[in-house]
Amino acid sequence: MTQIKKFFPYLISVLAAFLVVGILLWALGFNPVKAYQTILFTSFRTPNGFVQTLLKWIPLTLTALAFTVPLSSGKFNIGAEGQMLVGAIGATAVGILFKDLPPALLLPLVVLAGMLAGSFWGLIAAWLLYQFNINEILSTVLLNFISFALVDFVATGPWRDPAAGHPTTIPIGANGFLPMLVKNPPLHSGIILAVVVAIAVYIFTSKTTSGYELLVTGANPRASKVHGIDTRKMFLFSLVIGAAVAGLAGVIEVAGTHHRLIEGLHSNFPTLGLIIGLMARGKNQAVPFVAFFISILEVGGSAMQRTIMVPVQIVLIAEALILIFILLSDIIKRRQK
């Protein structure tokens, strides 16, 4: 009964958001029932729809964890966008420079390079916080803009693809591609990496001493410090780990989906990852499930735009309203106590 009560605010928030959006659709002259059927069931009607949902779930889960892991220590990583892009740059650089290496060497190097590049981007913000007490929200946001310039530099530099009409590099070595789990429709093994990371984050934060110290630091930094926990190191550690996870999202987009660096490869994944992290209320174990729900909405929204010509922005409005209603339910709960 207690567990049902915990999920009740989520259910009410989703229903309220869908009701408001349904009224908006009706006012615009669309059929709300047909629109919602398309949004909610496209992912399950065909194998391709389900695979597309899984492919969206991978970066959404990782970028959301890049936000919730630092949030566990009370820090806000708003830089998953930049960390994902820098991770993609690292993976691309290694994939091009060492393209002749065998798969057993090149693929692990591509993954490692991307994660290290992402973690380095997070380390900059962590170091600024640790050394100069510069707010991590400010530093991670500003680092995003630098990452955009870096992607543009790499994608239009010596590795550019002259045949592409968009800033794009040449492909990485084929030995650096993630193996395919299913060929038709194509599903790469990046999903295994995402699942492993999600499980590892859950085990770390729930079952280990260091994870407990991380959660305690986020709950009460002063008390943690009194009991001997080095809170500043916990802040640094959480930001670096979160950035490494975001870097992995960039790696998977390069090695699994595009096989090269493309300007705009990050799409809206980091922004949605932030929303997912907030919807999950910062709970790492809830992130994969919320991410799957948002993936369903994203795939369904695209199908809705193609089939019944409803603007895809309607889905963004629904996602925003769900988040707003969840946050409002928290406020109502606090006032009732």
C-alpha positions as CSV (number, residue, x, y, z in Angstrom):
1,M,0.0,0.0,0.0
2,T,2.9,2.4,0.8
3,Q,4.5,1.7,-2.5
4,I,1.2,2.5,-4.4
5,K,1.0,5.8,-2.5
6,K,4.5,6.7,-3.7
7,F,3.5,6.2,-7.3
8,F,0.2,8.0,-7.0
9,P,1.6,11.5,-7.5
10,Y,3.3,10.3,-10.7
11,L,0.1,8.8,-12.0
12,I,-1.9,12.0,-11.2
13,S,0.8,14.2,-12.8
14,V,0.8,12.2,-16.0
15,L,-3.0,12.1,-16.2
16,A,-3.3,15.9,-15.5
17,A,-0.7,16.7,-18.1
18,F,-2.4,14.5,-20.7
19,L,-5.8,16.1,-19.9
20,V,-4.4,19.6,-20.4
21,V,-2.7,18.7,-23.6
22,G,-5.8,16.8,-24.8
23,I,-7.8,20.0,-24.3
24,L,-5.1,21.9,-26.3
25,L,-5.3,19.4,-29.1
26,W,-9.1,19.6,-29.2
27,A,-8.9,23.4,-29.3
28,L,-6.4,23.2,-32.2
29,G,-8.8,21.0,-34.2
30,F,-7.1,17.6,-33.7
31,N,-8.5,14.4,-32.4
32,P,-7.0,13.9,-28.9
33,V,-7.8,10.2,-28.8
34,K,-6.1,9.5,-32.1
35,A,-3.1,11.6,-31.1
36,Y,-2.7,9.7,-27.8
37,Q,-3.1,6.4,-29.5
38,T,-0.2,7.3,-31.8
39,I,2.0,8.7,-29.0
40,L,1.5,5.8,-26.6
41,F,1.4,2.8,-29.0
42,T,3.8,3.5,-31.8
43,S,6.7,2.0,-29.9
44,F,4.9,-1.3,-29.6
45,R,3.2,-1.7,-33.0
46,T,6.2,-2.7,-35.0
47,P,9.7,-4.0,-34.3
48,N,11.2,-0.8,-35.8
49,G,9.2,1.4,-33.5
50,F,10.4,-0.6,-30.5
51,V,14.0,-0.5,-31.6
52,Q,13.8,3.2,-32.2
53,T,12.5,3.6,-28.6
54,L,15.4,1.6,-27.2
55,L,17.9,3.6,-29.2
56,K,16.5,6.8,-27.7
57,W,16.4,5.2,-24.3
58,I,20.2,4.7,-24.3
59,P,21.4,8.3,-24.4
60,L,18.4,9.5,-22.3
61,T,19.2,7.1,-19.5
62,L,22.9,8.0,-19.5
63,T,22.5,11.8,-19.7
64,A,19.9,11.5,-16.9
65,L,22.3,9.5,-14.7
66,A,24.9,12.2,-15.5
67,F,22.6,14.6,-13.7
68,T,21.3,12.3,-10.8
69,V,24.7,10.9,-9.7
70,P,26.1,14.4,-8.8
71,L,22.7,15.3,-7.4
72,S,23.1,12.4,-5.0
73,S,25.9,14.5,-3.4
74,G,23.9,17.7,-3.6
75,K,25.6,19.0,-6.8
76,F,23.9,20.1,-10.0
77,N,25.6,18.9,-13.2
78,I,24.0,21.0,-16.0
79,G,26.9,20.1,-18.3
80,A,25.9,16.7,-19.7
81,E,25.5,18.3,-23.1
82,G,29.1,19.4,-23.3
83,Q,30.4,16.2,-21.6
84,M,28.5,14.1,-24.1
85,L,29.9,16.1,-27.0
86,V,33.5,16.0,-25.7
87,G,33.1,12.2,-25.1
88,A,32.0,11.9,-28.7
89,I,35.1,13.9,-29.8
90,G,37.4,11.6,-27.8
91,A,35.8,8.5,-29.3
92,T,36.0,9.9,-32.8
93,A,39.7,11.0,-32.4
94,V,40.8,7.5,-31.3
95,G,38.6,5.8,-33.8
96,I,40.2,7.7,-36.7
97,L,43.8,7.8,-35.5
98,F,43.9,4.1,-34.7
99,K,41.5,2.8,-37.2
100,D,43.7,-0.1,-38.3
101,L,43.8,-1.7,-34.8
102,P,41.8,-5.0,-34.4
103,P,38.3,-4.8,-32.8
104,A,39.6,-6.3,-29.5
105,L,41.8,-3.2,-29.1
106,L,40.1,-0.4,-31.0
107,L,36.6,-0.7,-29.6
108,P,37.7,-0.7,-25.9
109,L,40.0,2.3,-26.7
110,V,37.2,4.2,-28.3
111,V,34.9,3.6,-25.3
112,L,37.6,4.4,-22.8
113,A,38.7,7.6,-24.7
114,G,35.2,8.9,-24.8
115,M,34.6,8.3,-21.1
116,L,37.9,9.8,-20.1
117,A,37.2,12.9,-22.3
118,G,33.8,13.3,-20.7
119,S,35.2,12.9,-17.2
120,F,37.9,15.4,-17.9
121,W,35.3,17.9,-18.9
122,G,33.5,17.3,-15.6
123,L,36.8,17.4,-13.7
124,I,37.3,21.0,-14.9
125,A,34.1,22.1,-13.2
126,A,34.9,19.9,-10.2
127,W,38.3,21.4,-9.8
128,L,36.9,25.0,-10.1
129,L,34.5,24.1,-7.3
130,Y,37.1,22.4,-5.2
131,Q,39.8,25.0,-5.6
132,F,38.0,28.2,-5.9
133,N,34.4,27.4,-4.8
134,I,33.0,28.4,-8.2
135,N,29.4,27.2,-8.5
136,E,29.2,24.0,-10.6
137,I,26.0,25.2,-12.2
138,L,27.7,28.2,-13.7
139,S,30.9,26.3,-14.8
140,T,29.1,23.3,-16.3
141,V,26.8,25.5,-18.3
142,L,29.7,27.7,-19.6
143,L,31.7,24.6,-20.5
144,N,28.8,23.5,-22.8
145,F,29.4,26.5,-25.1
146,I,33.1,25.6,-25.4
147,S,32.2,22.0,-26.3
148,F,30.0,23.4,-29.2
149,A,33.1,25.2,-30.6
150,L,35.2,22.1,-30.2
151,V,32.8,20.0,-32.2
152,D,32.7,22.6,-34.9
153,F,36.5,22.8,-35.0
154,V,36.9,19.0,-35.3
155,A,34.0,18.5,-37.7
156,T,35.3,21.2,-40.1
157,G,39.0,20.6,-39.6
158,P,41.4,18.1,-41.1
159,W,39.0,15.2,-40.4
160,R,36.0,16.8,-42.1
161,D,34.1,14.8,-44.6
162,P,34.2,16.9,-47.8
163,A,31.2,15.0,-49.3
164,A,28.9,16.0,-46.4
165,G,26.9,19.2,-46.5
166,H,27.0,19.5,-42.7
167,P,29.9,19.7,-40.3
168,T,30.8,16.0,-40.2
169,T,34.0,14.0,-39.8
170,I,35.1,11.0,-41.8
171,P,34.0,7.7,-40.3
172,I,35.9,6.1,-37.5
173,G,37.5,2.7,-38.2
174,A,35.0,-0.1,-38.7
175,N,36.7,-2.1,-36.0
176,G,35.6,0.6,-33.6
177,F,31.9,0.1,-34.3
178,L,29.7,-1.3,-31.6
179,P,28.6,-4.9,-32.5
180,M,25.0,-5.2,-33.7
181,L,22.6,-7.3,-31.6
182,V,19.8,-7.2,-34.3
183,K,20.4,-6.3,-37.9
184,N,16.9,-5.6,-39.1
185,P,15.8,-3.3,-37.6
186,P,19.3,-2.3,-36.5
187,L,20.0,-2.4,-32.8
188,H,23.6,-2.1,-31.5
189,S,25.1,-3.3,-28.3
190,G,25.2,0.1,-26.8
191,I,22.0,-0.9,-25.0
192,I,24.0,-3.5,-23.0
193,L,26.5,-0.8,-21.9
194,A,23.6,1.5,-20.8
195,V,22.0,-1.3,-18.8
196,V,25.3,-2.2,-17.2
197,V,26.0,1.4,-16.2
198,A,22.4,1.8,-14.8
199,I,22.8,-1.3,-12.7
200,A,26.3,-0.4,-11.6
201,V,25.2,3.1,-10.5
202,Y,22.3,1.5,-8.5
203,I,24.6,-1.0,-6.8
204,F,27.2,1.7,-6.1
205,T,24.8,4.2,-4.5
206,S,22.7,1.6,-2.7
207,K,25.1,-1.2,-1.7
208,T,28.5,0.3,-1.1
209,T,30.1,2.4,1.6
210,S,31.3,5.0,-0.8
211,G,27.8,5.3,-2.3
212,Y,26.3,5.7,1.2
213,E,28.8,8.4,1.9
214,L,27.8,10.1,-1.4
215,L,24.1,10.0,-0.4
216,V,24.8,11.2,3.1
217,T,26.8,14.1,1.8
218,G,23.9,15.1,-0.4
219,A,21.4,14.8,2.5
220,N,23.4,16.7,5.1
221,P,26.9,18.0,4.2
222,R,27.6,19.5,7.6
223,A,26.7,16.3,9.5
224,S,28.7,14.3,7.0
225,K,31.8,16.5,7.6
226,V,31.4,16.1,11.3
227,H,31.4,12.3,11.0
228,G,34.7,12.3,9.0
229,I,33.4,12.3,5.4
230,D,35.5,14.5,3.1
231,T,32.5,16.2,1.5
232,R,34.6,18.3,-1.0
233,K,36.1,15.1,-2.4
234,M,32.6,13.6,-2.6
235,F,31.5,16.6,-4.6
236,L,34.4,16.3,-7.0
237,F,34.0,12.5,-7.3
238,S,30.3,12.7,-8.1
239,L,30.8,15.4,-10.8
240,V,33.6,13.4,-12.5
241,I,31.6,10.1,-12.5
242,G,28.5,11.9,-13.8
243,A,30.6,13.4,-16.6
244,A,32.1,10.0,-17.5
245,V,28.6,8.6,-17.9
246,A,27.6,11.5,-20.2
247,G,30.8,10.9,-22.2
248,L,29.7,7.3,-22.6
249,A,26.5,8.6,-24.2
250,G,28.6,10.4,-26.8
251,V,30.7,7.3,-27.4
252,I,27.6,5.2,-28.1
253,E,26.2,7.8,-30.5
254,V,29.5,7.8,-32.4
255,A,30.4,4.1,-32.3
256,G,26.9,2.7,-32.4
257,T,24.7,5.1,-34.4
258,H,26.5,7.6,-36.6
259,H,30.0,6.1,-36.8
260,R,31.4,9.6,-37.0
261,L,31.2,13.0,-35.3
262,I,28.3,15.1,-36.5
263,E,27.5,18.6,-35.3
264,G,24.2,18.3,-33.4
265,L,24.7,14.6,-32.7
266,H,23.6,15.2,-29.1
267,S,20.1,16.2,-30.3
268,N,17.8,17.1,-27.3
269,F,19.1,14.2,-25.2
270,P,20.9,16.1,-22.5
271,T,17.9,18.5,-22.0
272,L,15.5,15.6,-21.8
273,G,18.0,13.8,-19.5
274,L,17.8,16.8,-17.1
275,I,14.0,16.6,-17.2
276,I,14.1,12.8,-16.6
277,G,16.4,13.3,-13.6
278,L,14.0,15.8,-12.1
279,M,11.0,13.6,-12.9
280,A,12.8,10.7,-11.1
281,R,13.3,13.1,-8.2
282,G,17.0,12.4,-8.4
283,K,16.6,8.7,-7.7
284,N,19.1,6.8,-9.8
285,Q,17.1,3.6,-9.7
286,A,14.0,5.3,-11.1
287,V,15.9,6.9,-14.1
288,P,15.8,3.9,-16.5
289,F,12.0,3.6,-16.1
290,V,11.3,7.3,-16.5
291,A,13.7,7.4,-19.5
292,F,11.8,4.6,-21.2
293,F,8.5,6.4,-20.7
294,I,10.0,9.6,-22.2
295,S,11.4,7.5,-25.1
296,I,7.9,6.2,-25.8
297,L,6.6,9.8,-25.9
298,E,9.5,10.9,-28.2
299,V,9.0,8.1,-30.8
300,G,5.2,8.5,-30.6
301,G,5.5,12.3,-31.0
302,S,7.5,11.9,-34.2
303,A,5.0,9.4,-35.6
304,M,2.1,11.7,-34.6
305,Q,3.7,14.6,-36.6
306,R,4.1,12.3,-39.7
307,T,0.7,10.7,-39.6
308,I,-1.8,13.2,-38.4
309,M,0.3,16.4,-38.8
310,V,0.2,17.3,-35.1
311,P,3.2,19.5,-34.2
312,V,5.9,17.5,-32.3
313,Q,6.1,20.4,-29.8
314,I,2.9,19.0,-28.3
315,V,5.0,16.2,-26.8
316,L,7.5,18.7,-25.3
317,I,4.5,20.6,-23.7
318,A,3.3,17.3,-22.3
319,E,6.7,16.4,-20.9
320,A,7.1,19.9,-19.3
321,L,3.6,19.7,-17.8
322,I,4.3,16.3,-16.3
323,L,7.4,17.7,-14.6
324,I,5.6,20.8,-13.4
325,F,2.8,18.7,-11.9
326,I,5.3,16.4,-10.2
327,L,7.0,19.4,-8.7
328,L,3.7,20.8,-7.6
329,S,2.8,17.6,-5.9
330,D,6.0,17.8,-3.9
331,I,5.1,21.3,-2.7
332,I,1.6,20.2,-1.7
333,K,3.0,17.3,0.2
334,R,5.4,19.5,2.2
335,R,2.6,21.9,3.1
336,Q,0.4,19.1,4.3
337,K,3.0,17.9,6.8
